[in-house]
Amino acid sequence: MAVRVRQLLAAGDTRILLGGAGPDGIAVLRFRPAIWSSGLECYLAELYVAPAERGRGLGRALMEAAIALARDAGADTMDLGTNETDTVARGLYESLGFTQLEDGTWYREESADMAKAIRAGKFGTPAAVAAESGSPDAG
């Protein structure tokens, strides 16, 4: 797995956020040029929090940092997939402004109000989550 992660990071279209002391959580983001805008699209390839750490806000902190990182990278949309039965994750995504499309994909488009909230620091920063985990991305 470590080899594959290094390959993904070296390609330049993948960013990884770590959270918690273990680290105890991870968010993996993949970026691609958008079709309908001059910005990027961001795909949340993975959001995982260790079972012992769930329910303590780490997933939300990682998602908020992922949204901020995507916005800072120039993404104007973000999409993800989740299991229909994962009601906790679905609730988190809905609370962060994601909408489930007919095909089951979850989608979030930046609005002026959301971008303003992100710039105002409402969602924290990727560096703050990385610093919490002791990640080298903290600086």
N, C-alpha and C positions, 0 to 999 in steps of 0.2 A: 504494500500500500504506500509506503514512504516513497518508493521510486515513482509510482504513478502520480502522487501529489507533486513531487518535484517537476515532473514532466508537464503537468497542467499549469503550474505556476510559471514555468519557463516559457510556455506558449504566450503568456501575457494577457489572456482573456479570462483568467480565473483569479479570484481573490478569496482568501480564507480568513474568517474571523474566529478567534478562540475566546472563550469566556470561562471564568471561574479559576480556582487555584490549581486544579488538576492538570490541564484544563478539563473542565466538566461539560463543556458544550462547544459546538462548532457550527458555523454557517459557511456554506460554500456557494459563492456567486459566480455565474458565468455571464460574460458580456458579449454582445454581438451588435453590429450596426442595425439600426431600425429601418424598416421598409417605409413607413409612413411619416417619418420625421427625420431631421438631421441628427438626432440624438442617438443614444444607444438603447437597447433593450437589455434588461437584466433578468436572468433566470436564477431563482433560488434552487440550486441543485440538491442541497441538503441542509436541514436544520435538525440538529440532534442535541439533546441534553441527557446526560447520564441519569438513569432512573432514580438514584438516591438524591439527585439535586432538583428534580422536577417539582413544580409548585412553589418555587422560591423566586421567580421572576427572571431567571437567567435566559429562558427562551425569549421572553419579551425584550430583554436588554439586547440580546443578539439580533433580533429582528429589527429593533429600532436602529441599532448601529448599522445593520445591513441596508436599511432604507436610506440612511444618511450617506453611507459609502456609495450606494448606487447613484444617488442624486449628485454627490460631489464628482463622480466619474462621468456625469453627463447623461445618465439614463433617465428617460422620461416615462418609462413603463417598467413594471416588474411583474413576472409571472412565476407560478410555482404549481406543483401538484401535491395533493395529499390524499390519504385514504378516506373514503366516505365515512368510515366508522370512527375516525380520529376526531371526536367532537371537541376535545381540548384544543388541538391545533387549529381546527376550523374556527373556534371562538376567538382565538388569538388573532388569526388572519383577518377576520371580520372586524375586530376591534381596531385594527391598524389600517382599515380602509380598503381591504381586498374584497372583491366581488367574485362569486363563483359563476363562471360562464356555463353555457349549456353543455359543452363537451367535458365539463368537470374540472377544467383548468381554473386556477385562481388568478385574478388579474388586478393590478393596481396601476392607475394612471396618475401622474403628478398633476396637481392643480396649482394655481397660483397661491391659494391659501395653504396648501400642504407644503409647498416649497418654502413659503414664508415661515411656517411653523418649524420646519427643519432648520432653516438658517438661524432661527431664534433659539435653537438649542433644545427644543421641546423633546427631541428623540435622543439626545446624547450624541456622542461621536464614536466612530470606529476606534479611535485612539483610546477612549475611555474604557471600552470593553477590553481592548487588547492590554491596556495597562493593568486592569483587574486580573488578567490571566498571567501577567509577566511575559507576554508575547513580545518578540522583537519589533513588531509593528507598532508598539506603543509610542515610539518617538516620531 
